[in-house]
Amino acid sequence: MAEENKTSLREEKNVGWAIVAYLLFFVPLLTEARRDPFVKYHVRQGLVLFISVFILCVLSWIPVIGSIIFLLGSIVIFVLWLIGILNATTSKKKPLPLIGKLGDKFNL
């Protein structure tokens, strides 16, 4: 029974690191959680989300249309961020819509 509690605690910890990956994608890579495939998966998803935010910020510099792109893109990014956190919370390894498949291209 004690072994069961350790496994449960380890899984909860990894879910926590997977959630952190959506807030600051690189932080779980600085811990022992970097060896967990579940955490690595969500780190890659968080990295793709971060890159998307960076691209969105660059596109916002386009006069007039940039602000519209930024507004709509920010809403999309926020929804994707929520989906990612919900997937991590429910222990799912499911790619984010639209951009999630790009995460498989990163080797961490």
N, C-alpha and C positions, 0 to 999 in steps of 0.2 A: 504494500500500500504506500509506503514511503517513496518507492521508486515512481509510482504513479503520480504523486504530488510533485516530484522533481521534474518529470516530463511535462506536466501541466504548467508548472512555473516557467520552464524553458520556452514552451510554446507561447505563453503570454508575453514573455520578454521579447521574443522574436516578432510578435505582432506589434509590440510597442516600437521596436526599431524600424519595422516596415512603415509604420505611420510617420515616424520621424523622417524617413526618406522622402516624404512628400513635402516636408517643411524645409529641411536642409539636406539635400540628397547625399552630401558627402560625409555627414557625421557618422552614420552607421559603418562606413568604411574605416573609421578610425578605431573601431571597437572589435571585440571578438565576433560580433554578429556578422562581420564581413564574410565569414566562412559559410554562413547559412544560405542555401540556394533561394529560399523564400525571401529573405531580406535582400539579397542581391537582385532578385527580379524586381522588387519594388524600388530599389535604388536606381535601376536602369529606367524604370517608368518615371521616377522623379526627375532624373537627369533630362529625359526627353521633354518633360513639362517645363523644366528650367530653360532649356534651349528655346522652346516655343515662346516663352515669355521674353527672352532676349530678342528674338526675331520680331516679335510684336512691338517691342519698344523701338527697334530700328525703323520699322514700318511707320511708326507714329510720327516720324520726322517728315513724312511726305506732306506737303502743304494741303490743307483742306481735307482731302480724303483720308489722310493719316489719322486724324482724330476719330473719324467714323470707324476705320479699321480697328483702331485701338479700343474703342468702346465695345464694339461687337466681339472682338477677340478676347477682351478681358472677361466678358461674360462666359464665353466658351471655355476659356482657361479655368475660370472658377468652377464651372460645372465639372470639368475633367478632373480637377483637383479633388472635389468632393467624391467623385466616383472612385478615384484612386484610394482615398482614405477609407471609403466604405469597403472596397475590395480587400484592403489590408486588414481592416477590423474583422471582417468575416472570413479571414484566412483563405481568400481566393487569389489564384494567380491568373488573373484575367487582364488582357491588354486594354489600355485606355482606348476609347473610340477615336478614330481619325489618326492619332499619332502613336498609339501604343506599339504597333508592329516595329517601329523604328528602334525601340529599346532593345530588341533582340540583336541588333547590329553592334552594340557596345559589348566589349569584353572587359569585365571588371575583375 
